[in-house]
Amino acid sequence: MSASLYNDAIMALARSKSGGGSLDSPDGVAEADNPLCGDRIRLQLAADAGRVAEIAHETRGCLLTEAAAALVADGLRAYPLDGLDGLHDAVKAWLRGEIEDLPLSGLDAFTPVRAVRSRHECVLLPFVAAAEAAREA
């Protein structure tokens, strides 16, 4: 895989391990995996007044999945629970080049991934888990 795919911003996100771990009393829990590559995430969220209050995750995956999980943990605080399905769809559309506006601050770190369609699922996996956990909350 090209070194340019793993830019400094992606590596910093992955190294941060932001949101790594678990919550004492989550309102929603979801697991998502990519059987083709083995990436797996267990994501928990706490909700308050219809918004994400906190996210924690246990992620086993490639650098892209770990970086995306950290972005989700940091970037979705105060995000409306009922907007997470739409966010997933928007991130997918952005990765495919169907839209240019960033649907989430910080997502621009993943710009190199847009050209490598086979790695889109790595980035999307934490967004899938967040949307599923929100539906449970």
HELIX and SHEET records of a PDB file:
HELIX    1   1 ALA A    3  LEU A    5  5                                   3    
HELIX    2   2 ASP A    8  SER A   16  1                                   9    
HELIX    3   3 LEU A   63  GLY A   75  1                                  13    
HELIX    4   4 LEU A   81  GLY A   83  5                                   3    
HELIX    5   5 LEU A   84  LEU A   95  1                                  12    
HELIX    6   6 LEU A  107  ALA A  115  5                                   9    
HELIX    7   7 ARG A  117  ARG A  119  5                                   3    
HELIX    8   8 HIS A  120  GLU A  136  1                                  17    
SHEET    1   A 3 GLY A  28  ASN A  34  0                                        
SHEET    2   A 3 ASP A  39  ASP A  48 -1                                        
SHEET    3   A 3 ARG A  51  ARG A  60 -1                                        
END                                                                             
